[in-house]
Amino acid sequence: MRIMLNFLWIIALGSLLPGGAFAQVSLQFLGLENKQVTSLDVYQTVLAAGTDHQGVYYQDTPSPTDTGWVFLGLDTLQVNTVYAHNGPGPIPWIISAGVTPNPGSADYIFCSVAGQPFASNSLGISDTLTQAIAALDGFPTPLICGETFAAGNRALYRSAGDGTPWTPVYTATIEGDIRTVRVHEEYPDVVLAGGSDGFAGILLIKSLDKGETWEDISPFGMVSDVDFAGDSAQTIFAACYNIVFRSTDAGASWTLAFNGTLEFLITRVIFLPPATVYIAGEYGQPPLPWPVLFYSGDLGNTWQQISLNMIGRIVDLEAGPGGWIYFATRNSGVYRFQQPTGIPPGQNASADFRLFQNYPNPFNPETAISYQLSNGSNLELAVYNSLGQKIRTLVQARQPAGRYQVKWDGRDEAGREVGSGVYIYRLKAGQYSISKKMILLR
């Protein structure tokens, strides 16, 4: 009963998440519920998924289903990443997997050729630099397992495949942790890798020669994921914990494209030229965080939140053929959908009104909340507690365009003082809403 109540609370709180109006999509459930999914990948007709000690699964079909999964192995390991790619000659496809080795093992990467049992492909991985493989990606080559890059803690590795040892092409400092790497077939020499390094804890590096030389193009935070387009990576999106930065000049400068609250954790960003961007992750705290998925049709200038009725972090997000977008959560399984409909790309609440951060924050005993309307509107400004319960309505009226300020004295509707804690204030007008967090310290 407690889990069910928490689940209903999560659904009710969905409209409190920042990002403006919801976009509706039709989700197709593809199975693997309660399988502890950690990763997925799509290559042509092959859909692969990795799990935590429950194995790697795949489907080789243009129309995957929730019952079409084939177990491939590795159920004794924590699989962190899967990478589906082409094979040489008559071999149609290959699935590679990066893992956290079991104690005493030196097996970090495995390779399965067209559904055959996995074989270790870990020669050259250094246990002094690497405790686990976090990400795999690569370019098409005529060799088994391809020319591939592997992100493994302090080292970014490259291998030409076919038994060639993995070689570090970039080594971070003792504080470093390389956690993501991204390449694209259409830009055959460009590699981007990110994570954290040094005292500042930021790391984003770019190579235009398949990892022979590197340029530091770090934005302003620890990079959890990155995606790009262009022969020199002219357009880049970098996810940094709860924010996303955008560069349109190959990393020479950065602008803020998305700014989530502190409860956000962005795990994936994918950029589909010319202007479509998706970001995914979680909002809230374990054991019951809920997934968040945002879509932008204008290079991240405005965002729409995609409505999801499930719980758990989105652990992976991939674009597949036919306009399908695939994502997975740890326990809810794998899903796919087509591009959102119902709200024109670029339309967002910020075009009609703005909600500013309260001041002071933290506060005691009162704080001021300001907002701005571009057009006259019927609106509601309300305060919610950390359980998603509305405790005070500050404004409920139709107001003309202009800038307004209202104060909250830390009391509920009955005039009782509320306790110290985190509170959410939401400004809602029609189908749009914006929310922010404030802290009361008694």
N, C-alpha and C positions, 0 to 999 in steps of 0.2 A: 504494500500500500504506500509506503514512504517513497519508493522509487517511482510509482505511478504519479504521486502528487508532485514530485520534483519534475517529472517529465511534462506534466501539464503546466507547471510554472514556467518551464523553459519555453514551451510553445507560446504562452501568454507574453513572455518577455521579448519575443522575437521582434515586435514592433519598436522596442526600445533601443535596438542596436543602431549605431550611427550609419549614415550612408544614404538617407533619403528614402524614396519610394521603393516598394517591392516590385521586382520583375517575376512573372510567373513562367515556369517551365513545366513540361510534361516529363517526369522522371520515369525511366525504364530501369527496373530493378534487375541486376545481373547476378545476384547470388553472393555466396561467401559470407553470409551473416554469421556473426559470432566466431569468425575464423582468425581474429587478431590480425587483420590486414595491415601491412606496413607500407606497401608500395604497389604501383602498377605501371604498365607501359603498353603502348599500342604500336604495332608495325604492320601496315597493310591489313591483312585479315587476322593477324595474330594478336590476341589480348592476353597479357601475362600479369599475374599478381603474386606478390610475395607476402609471407605472414611471419609472425613470431612463434616459432616452434610448432607450426602446423603445416609447413610445406610451401612449395611453389606450385601454382596451378596455371593452366593455360587453356585457351580455346582457339582453334584455327578455323574460323568461319566468318563470312562477311556479316552474319546476323547472330551475334552472341546471345545466349539465353542464361537464365539463372540455374539451369540444370546441365549446361554443356561443358562444365569444367572437367579437365583431366588433371589428375594429381601427377606431379613430376618428381617429387622428392624433396630433400633437405628439411624434413620435419623435425630434425634434432637440433636445428640451428635458428638463431634469430636472423632472419633475412631482412636487410635494411633497404635494399634497392634491387629492382629487376630492370633489365635492358633487353628489349626485343629488337632484332636487327636482321639484315639480309645475310645470306650465306653464299659461299662461292659455288660456281658451276650449278649442278643440279640440286644443291642443298637449298631448300626454299627459305628457311629461316633458322635463327639461332636465338636462344634465350640465355643471357648471362645473369648471374646473381651475385651481389656483394653482401657479405655477412659479418657478424661478430663471431669470431672463432670460439669454439669451446676450449676450455683450459687445456694447455699442452698441444693444441693443434696449430698448424701454420697455414690452414686452408681459409683464405679470405675471399676468394673469387671462384665461382664455379661456372661451367659452360655446358649447355645441353644443345645438341645438334638435332633439330627437327623432331623433338620429343624423345630423344634417346636419354638414358640415365645421365645425370650430372657427373662431370669429371672436374677435378680441381684444376684451376688455372691461376695459380698463386705464385709462381716462380718469380723471385725478385722483390716481393713485398717484405718490407723490413719491420720486424716486431718492435724495434726501438723507435720507430716513427709512427707506427700505425697500430691501433687497437681494434679498428673496425673499418669497413668500407661503407661510406655513407651515400655515394652516388657513382653511377657509371654512365658514360655516354661515348659516342664515337662516330667516325665517318665510314661510309661504305668502302670496303676493300675486297680484293679477291681471296683474302686469307680467312681461315677459321677464326671466329670470334672478332675479326675486324681490327682496324686500328682504333684503339679504345683508350679513354681516359678514366681514371679512377680517383675519387676524392677519398683520402684516408688519413684523417687527423692532420699531422704535421706535413704530410707529403701529398703532392698531386703526381700521380704516376701516368706513364704512357706505355703501351705495348703495341707492337705491330701484329700481334697474334701469331697463330700457328707455332706455339712453343717459344716465342720470343719472350725473354724475361721482362717483367715490369721494371721500368726505370724512373726514378724521381726526376721530374722536369721542373718542379718548384718545391722548395722546402721552406716551411715557415719556421719561426723562432720557437723556443721552448713553450711559449704561451699560445702558439698558433693552433688553429683547428679549421682545416679546409673541409667544408661540408656539402658544397654543391659545385657541379661542373656542367657546362652547357655548350653543345656544338649543334650545327645544322648542316644537312647535306648540301643545301643550296649555297652555303658560304664555306667552302671546303677547307679553308685554312684558319678560320677564326675559332678561338677557344676562350671562354670566359669561366673563371672559377672564383668562388667566394667563400667567406667564413669570417673568422676573426684572427687577429694577430697583433702582437706587440702590446704596449701599455694602453694604447687607445682602443684596442679591441676591434679594429675595422680591417677588412681585407676584401678587395675585389681586383682581380688581375685579368689582363687581356693579352692574348697573343694573336698575331696575324700570320704566324708561320708554323702552326700546329704544335706550339709549345717550345720552339727553339729559343725564343726570346719573349720577355714579358714586360708589360707596362702596368704600373699601379694606377688604377683609376678609381680608387675607393671613394664612395660617398661619405655619409656621416654616421654610419652605424654598422653593427655586425650583420653580415649578409647571410640570410637564411636561404634565399633562392634568387635566381637571376634568369632573365631571358632577353633576347635581342633580335635584331634584323639588320641586314646590310653587310656588304663585303668588308667593311671596317667596323662593324657593329655600331653603325651610326645612331640607331635608336636602341636604348637599353632601359629595362625596368629591373630595379633591384629591390627586393623585399628585405627590410631590416627590422625584424621583430614585429612591431605594430604599425610600421609606416612603410610606404613604397616611394622610392625616388625614381625620377625619369631623367634620362639624358637624351638629347637629340643631336649632340655633337661628339659622339663616340667616347663619351666619358670625360670630356674636358670640363663640363659643368653639369650641375644637377639641380633639379627643381622638385618640390614636394608634390607627388601625385595623389597620395592617399594618406590620411592621418587617422588611425584608429585610437581608441582609448587604451589605457594601460592593460585592460583585461584581454586585449587582442593578442593573438599569436598567429602571424601569417607564415604558412608553411610552403605555399607554392604561388608562383606567378607565371602566367603564360601570355605571350604576346603574339597575336595573329595579324600580320600586316594586312592592310595599311594602318588600321586604327583600333582593333579590338584587343582588349586586355581582360583577363580574368585573374582574380586573386582569391585564395582560399586558405582556411586555417580553422581557428577555434576562438570562441569567446567564453569567458568564465573560467572557473577553476575546477580541477579534478576533485572528486571522481566523476562529476557529471557536467563537463563542458558541453557546449553545443556548437555545431558546425556553422561557419560563416562562409558565404560565397558571394563575391561581388563581380559585376560585369560593367565594363565601360566600352562604349562605341565610339569614343572620341579621344583616344590616346590618353585616357586617364584624367581628363579634365572634369568629367562628371561621372558619377557611379550610381548603379542600381543594385540593390541587394536582392539576391535570388532567394525566394522563400523555400526553406527546407524543414520538414517536420520529422526530425530524427535527432539523436544525440551523438556526441563524440566528435573529436577533431577530424577534419579532412586531412588525411595523411598524404594524399597524392592527387594530382590533377593533370590530365593529359588531353591533348587534342588529337583526334583520330580522323581517318578518311570520312568523306561524306558529310562533313560539318558536324560530326558528333563530338561532344565534350564528355570525357570520362572522369569520374572521381570516386574515391573510396574513403570510408571511415573505418576505424579499427574494428568495430563490432557490428555496425549496420550494413556493412558489405560494400559492393560495387554497384555504381549507377552510371547511366549516361543520359544525355539530353541534347536537344538541338538549341541553337541560339535563342535567347529569350525573346518573347513577343509581348505585346500589350502596352509597352511604354516606349516611345520613340527614343533611339539612342541619343544621348546628350541631354535629355530632359531630366531635371533634378530639382530638389527642393531649394538648393542654394540660389537658383535663378529667381525665386520668388521671395524668400526670406532667409535671414541669417540669425543664428543663435550664438551668443558670445559666452566665453568662460566667465563664471561668476567671480566676483571680487568682494572681499578677500577670499582666498581659498588656500588652506583650510580656514574656517571661520568660527567665531563664537562671540556674541550670540546670534548675529544676523549677517546676511550677505546680500549683495545686489546682483540681479540677473538682468542683462540687457539683450534686446533682440531688435531686428530691423525688418520691416516689411517693404517690399518694392511695390506691392499692390494691396488694395484693401482686401481683407479676408476675415472669415469667421475662424477664430483660433482658440486653442486651449494651451495654457502653460501650466504644467502640473509637476509635482514632486513625488517620487516613488522611493520606497526603501529597497534594501538589497534583496528582498524576497519578491520584488516586482509588484508590491501592493501600493496603490495610490494612497498617499497620506495627506496630500494638500493640493487643492486647485488654486493657483495664484491668479490666473486670468482665464475667463471664459466669456468672450464677447467678439463682436465684429469691430475691427479697428481699421482706420484708413492707413495709407502708406505713411511711413515715418519710422523713427527710432524711438524705442520705449525702454523703460527700466522699471523693475519691480523688486521689492525687497522681500526676503523670506526670513522670518524671525526664529526659525528652528522649532516651530510648533505645528501640530497636526490640525485637522479640521475642527476638533473639539477644543482647541486652544491649549492642549497639553504639550509640554516640552518633550521632544524626542531625544533619544540617547545619542551618544557619540557614534560615528560610523560613516560609511559611504552611502551617499544618496544620489539618485539620478533625476535630473530635471529634463522634461521633454516638451518641446514646442511642436504642436500639431496643427496643420491647416489642410483641410480636405484629405487627400490621399497621401500627403507628404508629412514627414516628421523628422525632427533632428533631436538628438539626445546628447547630454554631456554629464560628466560626473563631478560631484563636489563632496567635500569632506567636512563634517562637523566634529569639532573637538571641544567637549565640555570641560 
